[in-house]
């Protein structure tokens, strides 16, 4: 059994859902043969999980857990902890990497901690302060157990500090969603083909997703959401989650689905192509709140609260409770003539697209049992304005002094170059400015 203080080898990356695969793809590639990927089977539908590995050009996971998908939460998590514990004992890794707030991440952190293995948490410190959300409980459990916290934003780092996490354990890395979008967004020709295949026009439709249990498992709530989508006055494309389809049929809502353009779940690249060309996004997804800031598209978040307030604070997203508020918020965005230009000029609050490189560096440091040569959160204020490096921050040797140039990155443990990269915080220039279709 691996014990804290004994030397393991390599890293185990635990994942089980489509968003985890997307956000950890760059980390997995960066680690190469030093990483063993373990799939928990939380997303057991091939359309939601298996296809994503192929679409991202990743090898199939070396280890897959058995019979966890679709189980009640208590059975699922306990089964994952048991199977992951045995997997970790056999692999003896130096560090276990978990991402986000899923049952898989919580189980991975618990199994590793109980065996004395270091835990590195990617996307640490997000908080909705809503204990009715299963994800919030998972985030807080992992926050207690993790040895290294990779916070995507200053606000996330501040949450961890407020909860008593030792500053030297917190690293401000940015969010891997930024590079995931840039790597997977198809070019103009491919986006045109996607639009043609779905019979859509650029800037002439709404892209919607609905999958959260609080929205799908309540018949009246789901009826209200679908009804508001139907009434938006534009074609609404709905790649439907298996849970949403099953609940809609059970509740007799097939008539509302018939008024929408319902399609099966699409791969990540296709979704990004559609989102880039949509006039508006409507979703209850956490990941879409990050992706919209890179794609420069407005989003209505169908939830009562969010753990990603940065998307709202920067003007990309608005919250809407299920019901008439969805239509009200959506029409306000659709009728705003200056919105597109404002979003195009607004940097993403989630980083510069190099989070994965920083995280890989931290993982390798843990494997080598060395002290990371990076600036810690304790060396900077807990919170800073998005997109602005605090002018009082001490400069590392060889770095420019004074305020950081506009467009620089607050989400970094490493010194920025003297001149910021032109593409920092933004999609590739052609993706941001090129229309792929007109009707």
Secondary structure as GFF3:
##gff-version 3
##sequence-region A 1 439
A	DSSP	beta_strand	11	15	.	.	.	ID=ss1
A	DSSP	alpha_helix	18	31	.	.	.	ID=ss2
A	DSSP	three_ten_helix	32	34	.	.	.	ID=ss3
A	DSSP	beta_strand	35	39	.	.	.	ID=ss4
A	DSSP	alpha_helix	50	55	.	.	.	ID=ss5
A	DSSP	beta_strand	63	64	.	.	.	ID=ss6
A	DSSP	alpha_helix	73	91	.	.	.	ID=ss7
A	DSSP	beta_strand	95	99	.	.	.	ID=ss8
A	DSSP	alpha_helix	103	114	.	.	.	ID=ss9
A	DSSP	beta_strand	118	124	.	.	.	ID=ss10
A	DSSP	alpha_helix	134	145	.	.	.	ID=ss11
A	DSSP	beta_strand	148	151	.	.	.	ID=ss12
A	DSSP	alpha_helix	154	162	.	.	.	ID=ss13
A	DSSP	three_ten_helix	167	169	.	.	.	ID=ss14
A	DSSP	beta_strand	170	172	.	.	.	ID=ss15
A	DSSP	alpha_helix	177	184	.	.	.	ID=ss16
A	DSSP	alpha_helix	188	198	.	.	.	ID=ss17
A	DSSP	beta_strand	205	209	.	.	.	ID=ss18
A	DSSP	alpha_helix	213	216	.	.	.	ID=ss19
A	DSSP	alpha_helix	219	230	.	.	.	ID=ss20
A	DSSP	beta_strand	235	240	.	.	.	ID=ss21
A	DSSP	alpha_helix	242	250	.	.	.	ID=ss22
A	DSSP	alpha_helix	254	258	.	.	.	ID=ss23
A	DSSP	beta_strand	261	264	.	.	.	ID=ss24
A	DSSP	alpha_helix	268	277	.	.	.	ID=ss25
A	DSSP	beta_strand	280	283	.	.	.	ID=ss26
A	DSSP	alpha_helix	286	295	.	.	.	ID=ss27
A	DSSP	beta_strand	299	302	.	.	.	ID=ss28
A	DSSP	alpha_helix	309	313	.	.	.	ID=ss29
A	DSSP	beta_strand	317	320	.	.	.	ID=ss30
A	DSSP	alpha_helix	324	334	.	.	.	ID=ss31
A	DSSP	alpha_helix	339	344	.	.	.	ID=ss32
A	DSSP	alpha_helix	355	368	.	.	.	ID=ss33
A	DSSP	three_ten_helix	377	379	.	.	.	ID=ss34
A	DSSP	alpha_helix	429	433	.	.	.	ID=ss35
###
